[in-house]
Amino acid sequence: MYDHIASSYNALHGAEQQRKLRALLARVMLPKGAVLDVGCATAHLSSFFSDREYVGVDPSQPLLDLAPAGVRVLCARGEQLPFSDSAFPVVLSLTALHNYSDFRRGVEELFRVCGDVCLVGVLKKAPASHEIVSLLKQRFSVQEELSDQHDFLLVLRKV
Ligand SMILES: C[S@@+](CC[C@H](N)C(=O)[O-])C[C@H]1O[C@@H](n2cnc3c(N)ncnc32)[C@H](O)[C@@H]1O
C-alpha cells in the first residue's frame, strides 16, 4: 500500500509523524533498553533513539530499503512479530494499526512483545479507530491520553 510512495514517504509524512512522537515523548520517562518500532516505514523515527538500540519492523521492503544506514530493520507484519515475549522495554507504533488486516491480533502482539511502555498513535479518521483504541485500553494500562489533529495518542503501560 505504501510501496509506491516509498521514495517520497519522509517528505510527505516525516514531519507530521515526528511531531506526534515528540508529543508522546514529552509525557513519559522511558525505561532503559531497546525500542521496537512496529510499522516503522523508513525507520525515520530511529533518529529519536540514537542513544539506544532501535529495531524497526514493516511489511513494505521498499520503505525499509530507505532506512538510515546502520539502523536494524526487518520485513514482518505486526500481526506476527518475530520476537519473544516482553523482548522490548519500549514499543512504538504510530499510525499503523488501522492498516493491518487483523488489528486485534496486532494489539495482542504489541502487548506480547512489550516489556513496559507502549507508545501508540491511532489515525482518527480510520473507520476502526475507536475499536482499536478500546482494544488497546482493554489490554494495557493507560498512562496518558492525548490527541493531535490526526491521531489519538496513547502512552500505555504493560503493568
Ligand atoms: C502512516 S504509515 C506510519 C509509519 C510510521 N509509523 C511513521 O510514524 O512514520 C503506516 C505504516 O504501516 C505499515 N503497515 C501496513 N500494514 C502493516 C502490518 N500488517 N504490520 C505492520 N505495519 C504495517 C505500512 O507499511 C506503513 O509503513
The ligand as an SDF file (V2000), in Angstrom:
LIG
                    3D

 27 29  0  0  0  0  0  0  0  0999 V2000
    1.1550    6.0070    8.0120 C   0  0  0  0  0  0  0  0  0  0  0  0
    2.4810    4.8790    7.9250 S   0  0  0  0  0  0  0  0  0  0  0  0
    3.2380    5.1850    9.5170 C   0  0  0  0  0  0  0  0  0  0  0  0
    4.6630    4.7770    9.5180 C   0  0  0  0  0  0  0  0  0  0  0  0
    5.4930    5.1520   10.7490 C   0  0  0  0  0  0  0  0  0  0  0  0
    4.9820    4.5170   11.9360 N   0  0  0  0  0  0  0  0  0  0  0  0
    5.6100    6.6230   10.9400 C   0  0  0  0  0  0  0  0  0  0  0  0
    5.2260    7.1000   12.0200 O   0  0  0  0  0  0  0  0  0  0  0  0
    6.0880    7.3230   10.0370 O   0  0  0  0  0  0  0  0  0  0  0  0
    1.7650    3.2610    8.1440 C   0  0  0  0  0  0  0  0  0  0  0  0
    2.7600    2.1190    8.1040 C   0  0  0  0  0  0  0  0  0  0  0  0
    2.1000    0.9050    8.4860 O   0  0  0  0  0  0  0  0  0  0  0  0
    2.7060   -0.1310    7.7510 C   0  0  0  0  0  0  0  0  0  0  0  0
    1.8670   -1.3450    7.7910 N   0  0  0  0  0  0  0  0  0  0  0  0
    0.8580   -1.7080    6.9580 C   0  0  0  0  0  0  0  0  0  0  0  0
    0.3760   -2.9230    7.2910 N   0  0  0  0  0  0  0  0  0  0  0  0
    1.1000   -3.3330    8.3760 C   0  0  0  0  0  0  0  0  0  0  0  0
    1.0990   -4.5220    9.1770 C   0  0  0  0  0  0  0  0  0  0  0  0
    0.2400   -5.5160    8.9430 N   0  0  0  0  0  0  0  0  0  0  0  0
    2.0080   -4.6100   10.1680 N   0  0  0  0  0  0  0  0  0  0  0  0
    2.8800   -3.5910   10.4220 C   0  0  0  0  0  0  0  0  0  0  0  0
    2.9230   -2.4550    9.6880 N   0  0  0  0  0  0  0  0  0  0  0  0
    2.0410   -2.3270    8.6840 C   0  0  0  0  0  0  0  0  0  0  0  0
    2.8650    0.4840    6.3720 C   0  0  0  0  0  0  0  0  0  0  0  0
    3.7550   -0.2530    5.5380 O   0  0  0  0  0  0  0  0  0  0  0  0
    3.3690    1.8620    6.7340 C   0  0  0  0  0  0  0  0  0  0  0  0
    4.7620    1.8960    6.8480 O   0  0  0  0  0  0  0  0  0  0  0  0
  1  2  1  0
  2  3  1  0
  2 10  1  0
  3  4  1  0
  4  5  1  0
  5  6  1  0
  5  7  1  0
  7  8  2  0
  7  9  1  0
 10 11  1  0
 11 12  1  0
 11 26  1  0
 12 13  1  0
 13 14  1  0
 13 24  1  0
 14 15  1  0
 14 23  1  0
 15 16  2  0
 16 17  1  0
 17 18  1  0
 17 23  2  0
 18 19  1  0
 18 20  2  0
 20 21  1  0
 21 22  2  0
 22 23  1  0
 24 25  1  0
 24 26  1  0
 26 27  1  0
M  CHG  2   2   1   9  -1
M  END
$$$$
